[in-house]
Amino acid sequence: MAKSSITPSQRSTGDMAPEEFRTAAKDVADRVADYLAGLESRDVLPKLEPGDIRKQLPTTPPREPESLEEILDDFARLIEPNITHWQHPGFMAYFPSVASGPGILGEWLASGLNSNVMFWRNAPASTELEQVVVDWLRGMLGLPDGWDGMFTDTASISSLLSLVAARHAVDGLDSRDQGLAGRPEIGRLRIYISDEAHMSIDKAAIVVGIGRNGIRRIPVDDEYRMRADALAAAIAEDRENGWIPVCVVATLGTTSSTSVDPIAEIEPICRREKVWLHVDAAYAAAAAVLPEKRGYFAGWERSDSIVFNPHKWFFTPFDASLLFFRKGDTFRDAFSLVPEYIKTGVSDEARNYNEYGIQMGRRFRALKMWIQIRWFGVEGLRARLREHCAWAQEFRTWIDDAPDWERLAPVPFSTVCFRYCPPGITDASEIDGRNAAILDAVNASGQFYLSHTKLAGRYTMRLVLGNPRASLDHVRRVWELLRKVAR
């Protein structure tokens, strides 16, 4: 790093001087570029034990200023090499969370502006850009006019806000003002999810006062999709027993298997029963950009709310979750509070995002999305997503054609669920143990990182593709390593 002409002892009581910032920023940009260029020279998972890094960090903060050179040197020594490298092309675990170059630049610019997108008056350009970007993404995903939305941090919060809106929409409940406690005149509230739904819905149920016992899990079919017939029967049974059905959460691209709940069958049940339908498409909604994948999303345009995480399979720096809603007034009615100290006198035409959720302060997430959509272009994004889906299909055929391997779920998007299952071994615990050992060995290699789940009680390895820095060669190499370890 170029030496600053200002020493720590010469600093004023103000901020970093612009010229010092300029010099440091160039060095930081070089460091990030070098990091991205050299990712494959690193192990995806650092070889560490809990506490290894903390032991090397001071237990008390510095009394006097330190130079940025020293600080960045410690960053390069202690932090950068010792994270799990989600950006690495060998990271194929969980769901992808890859920050693209244009997205990183957008994040930097947003940090420099430090725009707090609470309401229009204190963030006019930021607010209106968010409205435009949300509408761009709505059109890119094939949702019709009339849908609106906003950015939040994660799917957990987007789903939580949707459950609050669903609760608010229940006729006569008046939960916004009366709450739920100490009201014997109302029945227990019920949320319906599949056996494969994400745990964030359980957490949201805890927060909104419905509780985990208020969740009813609907069984799935052989492809891990919610059974619409079982949902209809469950709602009817609950009504008979005094429960109040509030919301159905259907999933397009479940966390374990990326299965697709049949929205086109679930939605008419929700409309008939006057139950809110929330769609968790945090991972898979990216695929709706591809016209040939739209069949998986049939019916979602008639739901009430949808969550999509661009920080998963859309190359956006963490964090960026997009909450779409068809009834924005319900969200506003559920959350809006405007005390005197935030009244601005601006016309009602202005969007004040703080009225649609629990946050006052909100990050300027739309800027990085705007920059990267323009840099990639819609067709550029489609090309990359198609490539990842094609690689997943290639890997699927390798699994299907190998006598010692077994695929455990369909492959609608870019995730493959599989296991090693050699002929002659029938003991379930032995098969599970062998697969766990294979996964551990692959991850210990440093070249790749895969995760696991259980499907129908079976230990299942998951290979997830979605990194624009990866190639089909990486997929071939992980397959070779899996077979080598299994042998």
C-alpha positions in Angstrom: 0.0 0.0 0.0 1.2 3.5 -0.8 2.3 5.3 2.4 0.0 8.1 3.5 1.7 11.4 4.0 -0.4 11.9 7.2 0.8 10.0 10.3 -1.7 9.0 13.0 -0.3 11.7 15.4 -1.0 14.4 12.8 -4.6 13.6 12.3 -7.2 16.3 13.1 -10.3 15.5 15.1 -12.3 15.3 11.9 -12.7 12.5 9.4 -10.1 10.9 7.1 -8.9 13.6 4.7 -10.2 13.2 1.1 -6.7 12.7 -0.3 -5.8 10.1 2.3 -9.1 8.3 1.5 -8.3 8.4 -2.2 -5.0 6.7 -1.7 -6.4 4.1 0.7 -9.4 3.4 -1.6 -7.1 2.6 -4.5 -5.2 0.2 -2.4 -8.5 -1.5 -1.1 -9.7 -1.8 -4.7 -6.4 -3.5 -5.6 -6.7 -5.9 -2.7 -10.2 -6.9 -3.6 -9.3 -7.4 -7.2 -6.3 -9.5 -6.2 -8.5 -11.5 -3.8 -11.0 -12.3 -6.6 -8.2 -13.1 -9.1 -6.5 -15.5 -6.6 -9.4 -17.3 -5.2 -8.5 -20.8 -6.6 -5.1 -20.7 -4.9 -7.0 -20.8 -1.5 -8.7 -23.6 0.3 -12.5 -23.0 0.2 -12.6 -23.9 3.9 -9.8 -22.6 6.1 -8.1 -25.2 8.3 -9.0 -23.7 11.7 -10.4 -24.6 15.1 -12.8 -22.4 17.0 -10.9 -19.7 18.8 -7.8 -19.7 16.5 -8.4 -16.2 15.2 -9.7 -14.7 18.4 -6.5 -15.7 20.1 -4.5 -13.6 17.7 -6.6 -10.4 18.1 -6.0 -7.9 20.9 -8.4 -8.1 23.8 -8.7 -4.3 24.1 -9.0 -1.6 21.5 -6.0 0.7 20.7 -5.7 3.7 22.9 -4.0 5.8 20.1 -4.7 5.9 16.4 -3.1 3.3 14.2 -2.0 3.6 10.6 -4.2 2.2 7.9 -1.2 0.3 6.6 -1.0 -1.6 9.8 -4.7 -2.2 9.9 -4.9 -3.5 6.3 -1.8 -5.7 6.9 -3.6 -7.3 9.8 -6.7 -7.8 7.6 -4.6 -9.5 5.0 -2.9 -11.7 7.6 -5.8 -12.6 9.9 -9.1 -12.0 8.2 -8.9 -12.5 4.4 -7.3 -16.0 4.4 -9.4 -17.3 7.3 -12.9 -16.9 6.1 -15.0 -19.5 4.3 -14.6 -18.3 0.7 -18.2 -18.1 -0.6 -16.8 -16.4 -3.8 -14.6 -19.5 -4.6 -15.7 -21.4 -7.7 -15.4 -24.6 -5.7 -18.0 -23.4 -3.2 -21.0 -25.6 -4.1 -22.7 -25.7 -0.7 -26.0 -24.4 0.7 -27.2 -21.8 -2.0 -24.8 -19.6 -3.9 -24.1 -16.1 -2.5 -21.7 -14.6 -5.0 -20.9 -10.9 -5.2 -20.3 -9.8 -8.9 -17.8 -7.1 -9.8 -20.5 -4.5 -10.7 -22.5 -5.4 -7.6 -19.4 -4.8 -5.4 -18.8 -1.4 -7.1 -22.5 -0.5 -6.5 -22.1 -1.5 -2.8 -19.1 0.8 -2.5 -21.0 3.7 -4.1 -24.0 3.1 -1.8 -21.7 3.1 1.2 -20.1 6.4 0.1 -23.5 8.1 -0.3 -24.8 6.5 3.0 -28.4 7.3 1.9 -30.9 6.2 4.5 -34.0 5.1 2.5 -36.6 5.7 5.2 -38.9 8.1 3.4 -38.9 10.2 0.2 -37.9 13.5 1.7 -34.6 12.3 3.1 -33.8 10.0 0.1 -35.6 11.2 -3.0 -33.3 9.7 -5.7 -32.7 6.5 -3.6 -36.5 6.0 -3.1 -37.4 6.5 -6.7 -34.5 4.3 -7.9 -35.8 1.5 -5.6 -39.3 1.8 -7.1 -37.8 1.6 -10.7 -35.5 -1.4 -9.9 -38.3 -3.3 -8.2 -40.5 -2.7 -11.3 -37.6 -3.8 -13.5 -37.2 -7.0 -11.6 -41.0 -7.6 -11.5 -41.0 -7.5 -15.3 -37.9 -9.6 -15.6 -39.5 -12.4 -13.5 -42.7 -12.3 -15.5 -45.0 -10.9 -12.8 -47.8 -8.8 -14.1 -48.5 -5.1 -13.6 -50.0 -4.3 -10.2 -47.3 -6.0 -8.2 -45.1 -3.8 -6.1 -42.4 -4.4 -3.5 -39.3 -3.2 -1.6 -35.9 -4.4 -0.6 -35.2 -5.9 2.8 -32.1 -7.7 4.2 -33.0 -11.4 4.1 -35.8 -13.8 3.2 -36.3 -14.3 7.0 -37.4 -10.6 7.3 -39.4 -10.6 4.1 -41.4 -13.6 5.2 -41.8 -12.2 8.7 -43.3 -9.0 7.2 -45.6 -11.1 5.0 -46.9 -13.0 8.0 -47.6 -9.8 9.8 -49.6 -8.6 6.8 -51.4 -11.9 6.6 -52.3 -11.6 10.3 -53.5 -8.0 9.7 -55.7 -9.2 6.8 -57.8 -11.5 9.0 -61.3 -10.0 9.4 -62.1 -8.9 12.9 -58.8 -9.9 14.4 -57.5 -6.3 14.9 -54.1 -7.7 15.9 -52.3 -4.4 15.1 -54.0 -2.5 18.0 -55.4 -5.3 20.2 -52.6 -7.7 20.0 -53.2 -11.4 20.6 -52.6 -11.9 24.3 -55.4 -12.1 26.8 -58.2 -12.4 24.2 -60.3 -15.5 24.9 -62.8 -14.4 22.3 -60.4 -15.3 19.4 -59.3 -18.8 18.4 -55.8 -20.0 17.8 -54.1 -18.8 14.6 -52.8 -21.3 12.1 -50.0 -21.2 9.4 -49.6 -24.0 6.9 -46.2 -25.0 5.5 -44.9 -28.2 3.9 -42.6 -30.6 5.6 -39.8 -29.1 3.4 -40.3 -25.4 4.3 -37.5 -23.3 5.6 -37.1 -22.8 9.3 -37.4 -19.0 8.9 -41.2 -19.5 8.8 -41.0 -21.2 12.3 -39.0 -18.2 13.5 -41.5 -15.8 12.0 -44.4 -17.6 13.7 -42.6 -17.2 17.0 -42.2 -13.4 16.4 -45.8 -12.7 15.2 -47.3 -14.5 18.2 -48.7 -17.5 16.5 -46.0 -19.8 17.9 -44.5 -23.0 16.6 -47.5 -24.9 17.8 -49.6 -22.8 15.5 -47.8 -24.2 12.5 -49.3 -27.2 10.7 -47.0 -29.1 8.5 -48.5 -30.5 5.3 -47.1 -33.8 4.0 -45.3 -33.9 0.6 -45.4 -36.2 -2.4 -42.6 -38.3 -3.8 -41.0 -35.2 -5.2 -41.1 -33.3 -1.9 -43.9 -31.0 -3.0 -46.7 -29.9 -0.7 -49.8 -32.0 -1.3 -52.7 -29.7 -2.2 -55.3 -32.3 -1.2 -53.8 -32.6 2.2 -53.7 -28.8 2.6 -57.4 -28.5 1.8 -58.2 -31.3 4.3 -56.1 -29.7 7.0 -57.8 -26.3 6.7 -61.2 -27.8 6.8 -60.3 -29.9 9.9 -58.8 -26.8 11.6 -61.9 -24.7 11.0 -64.1 -27.4 12.6 -61.8 -27.4 15.6 -61.9 -23.6 16.1 -58.5 -22.7 14.6 -58.3 -19.5 12.4 -56.3 -20.2 9.2 -54.1 -17.2 8.5 -51.5 -18.0 5.9 -50.2 -20.7 3.6 -46.5 -20.6 2.8 -45.7 -22.4 -0.4 -42.1 -22.9 -1.5 -40.7 -22.7 -5.0 -37.2 -24.2 -4.7 -37.1 -25.7 -1.2 -33.9 -25.5 0.8 -33.2 -29.3 0.9 -34.2 -30.5 -2.5 -35.3 -27.3 -4.5 -38.7 -29.0 -5.0 -41.5 -26.8 -6.3 -44.9 -26.7 -4.5 -47.8 -26.8 -6.9 -48.9 -23.1 -6.6 -51.5 -23.5 -9.3 -53.3 -26.1 -7.1 -52.7 -24.4 -3.8 -53.8 -20.9 -4.8 -57.5 -21.7 -5.5 -57.7 -23.3 -2.0 -56.3 -20.1 -0.5 -58.8 -17.9 -2.4 -61.7 -20.1 -1.5 -60.7 -20.2 2.2 -59.7 -16.5 2.2 -56.2 -17.4 3.5 -53.1 -15.3 2.6 -50.7 -17.1 0.2 -47.0 -16.3 0.7 -44.5 -17.7 -1.7 -40.9 -18.4 -0.6 -38.9 -18.3 -3.8 -35.8 -17.0 -2.2 -33.4 -19.2 -4.3 -35.4 -20.2 -7.3 -37.1 -16.9 -8.3 -33.9 -16.1 -10.3 -34.8 -18.9 -12.7 -38.1 -17.1 -13.5 -35.9 -14.7 -15.6 -35.7 -17.6 -18.1 -38.9 -17.9 -20.1 -38.4 -21.7 -20.5 -38.5 -22.0 -16.6 -41.8 -20.0 -16.1 -43.8 -23.2 -15.9 -42.4 -23.9 -12.5 -43.9 -20.6 -11.3 -47.4 -20.9 -12.7 -49.9 -19.4 -10.3 -47.5 -17.3 -8.2 -48.9 -14.2 -9.9 -52.1 -14.8 -8.0 -50.4 -15.1 -4.6 -50.4 -12.3 -2.1 -46.6 -11.9 -1.4 -43.4 -13.4 -2.8 -39.8 -13.3 -1.5 -36.8 -13.4 -3.9 -33.2 -13.1 -2.7 -31.0 -11.6 -5.4 -28.0 -12.2 -3.0 -28.5 -15.9 -3.7 -28.5 -16.9 -7.4 -28.4 -13.4 -8.9 -24.8 -12.4 -8.2 -25.7 -9.5 -5.8 -23.5 -8.7 -2.8 -25.1 -9.7 0.5 -27.5 -8.5 1.6 -30.5 -8.0 -0.8 -33.9 -9.6 -0.4 -36.8 -8.5 -2.5 -40.3 -8.6 -1.0 -43.0 -8.4 -3.7 -46.6 -7.7 -2.7 -49.8 -7.6 -4.6 -51.6 -5.7 -1.8 -49.3 -2.9 -0.8 -52.0 -1.2 1.2 -52.3 -4.2 3.5 -48.6 -3.9 4.4 -48.9 -0.1 4.9 -52.0 -0.5 7.0 -50.3 -3.1 9.2 -47.1 -1.1 9.8 -47.6 2.6 9.2 -47.0 5.0 12.1 -46.2 8.6 11.4 -45.3 10.6 14.5 -44.7 14.4 14.3 -41.0 14.1 14.2 -41.0 12.3 10.8 -43.8 14.3 9.1 -42.5 16.1 6.0 -45.5 17.7 4.3 -44.7 15.9 1.1 -47.6 14.8 -1.1 -49.1 11.4 -0.8 -47.5 10.5 -4.2 -44.2 10.1 -2.5 -43.2 6.5 -1.3 -42.2 6.3 2.3 -40.8 2.8 2.7 -40.6 3.0 6.5 -44.4 2.6 6.5 -44.3 -0.8 4.8 -42.2 -2.7 7.4 -40.7 -2.6 10.9 -37.5 -0.7 9.9 -37.0 3.0 10.0 -33.4 3.0 8.7 -33.0 1.1 5.4 -29.9 0.6 3.3 -29.7 1.8 -0.3 -29.8 -1.7 -1.8 -31.3 -0.7 -5.1 -28.1 1.0 -6.3 -26.0 -2.2 -6.6 -29.0 -3.9 -8.3 -29.4 -1.0 -10.8 -25.7 -1.1 -11.7 -25.4 -4.8 -12.1 -28.6 -5.2 -14.1 -27.3 -2.6 -16.5 -23.8 -4.1 -16.6 -25.0 -7.7 -17.3 -28.1 -6.8 -19.2 -31.2 -9.1 -19.0 -29.8 -11.4 -21.7 -26.4 -11.6 -19.9 -28.1 -12.7 -16.7 -30.2 -15.2 -18.6 -27.1 -16.6 -20.3 -25.3 -17.2 -17.0 -28.4 -18.8 -15.3 -28.9 -21.1 -18.3 -25.3 -22.2 -18.1 -25.7 -23.1 -14.4 -28.9 -25.1 -15.2 -27.1 -26.9 -18.0 -24.2 -27.8 -15.8 -26.6 -29.2 -13.2 -28.3 -31.3 -15.9 -24.8 -32.6 -17.0 -24.0 -33.6 -13.4 -27.4 -35.2 -13.1 -26.7 -37.5 -16.1 -23.4 -38.5 -14.6 -25.1 -39.5 -11.4 -28.0 -41.3 -13.2 -25.5 -43.2 -15.4 -23.2 -44.3 -12.6 -24.2 -47.7 -11.0 -22.8 -46.8 -7.6 -24.6 -43.4 -7.3 -28.2 -42.4 -6.8 -30.1 -39.2 -7.4 -32.6 -38.4 -4.7 -34.6 -35.5 -6.1 -35.6 -33.9 -9.4 -33.3 -31.2 -10.8 -35.5 -28.3 -11.8 -32.9 -25.6 -11.4 -29.1 -25.7 -10.5 -29.0 -28.0 -7.5 -28.5 -31.8 -7.5 -29.2 -34.1 -4.5 -27.5 -37.4 -4.6 -25.7 -40.1 -2.6 -23.2 -42.9 -3.0 -25.1 -46.2 -2.9 -23.0 -49.2 -4.1 -24.8 -52.5 -4.8 -24.7 -55.0 -2.0 -24.9 -52.5 0.9 -28.4 -52.4 2.3 -27.9 -51.1 5.9 -29.2 -47.5 5.9 -26.9 -46.4 8.7 -23.8 -47.8 6.8 -24.8 -46.0 3.6 -25.4 -42.7 5.6 -22.0 -43.1 7.3 -20.2 -43.7 4.0 -21.7 -40.6 2.5 -20.9 -38.5 5.4 -17.3 -39.7 5.2 -17.2 -38.9 1.5 -18.5 -35.4 2.1 -16.0 -34.8 4.9 -13.1 -35.9 2.7 -14.1 -33.8 -0.3 -14.5 -30.7 1.9 -11.2 -31.4 3.7 -9.4 -31.3 0.2 -9.8 -27.6 0.2 -10.8 -27.7 -3.5 -14.5 -27.9 -3.0 -17.2 -27.4 -0.4 -20.5 -29.3 -0.6 -23.3 -29.4 2.0 -25.8 -32.1 3.0 -29.4 -32.6 4.1 -31.7 -35.5 4.7 -34.4 -36.5 2.3 -36.9 -39.1 3.4 -34.5 -39.9 6.2 -31.6 -40.5 3.9 -28.3 -38.7 4.2 -28.1 -36.6 1.0 -25.2 -34.7 -0.5 -26.1 -31.4 -2.4 -24.2 -29.9 -5.2 -25.3 -26.3 -5.9 -24.2 -24.3 -8.9 -24.5 -20.5 -9.4 -21.1 -18.9 -9.5 -20.3 -16.8 -12.6 -16.6 -17.4 -11.9 -17.0 -21.2 -12.2 -17.0 -23.4 -15.3 -18.1 -26.8 -16.3 -14.5 -27.9 -15.6 -15.1 -27.3 -11.9 -18.1 -29.6 -12.1 -16.1 -32.3 -13.8 -13.4 -32.0 -11.2 -15.7 -32.3 -8.2 -17.3 -35.4 -9.8 -13.8 -36.9 -10.3 -13.0 -36.2 -6.6 -16.3 -37.6 -5.4 -15.7 -40.9 -7.2 -12.0 -41.0 -6.2 -12.9 -40.6 -2.5 -15.8 -43.1 -2.8 -13.4 -45.7 -4.2 
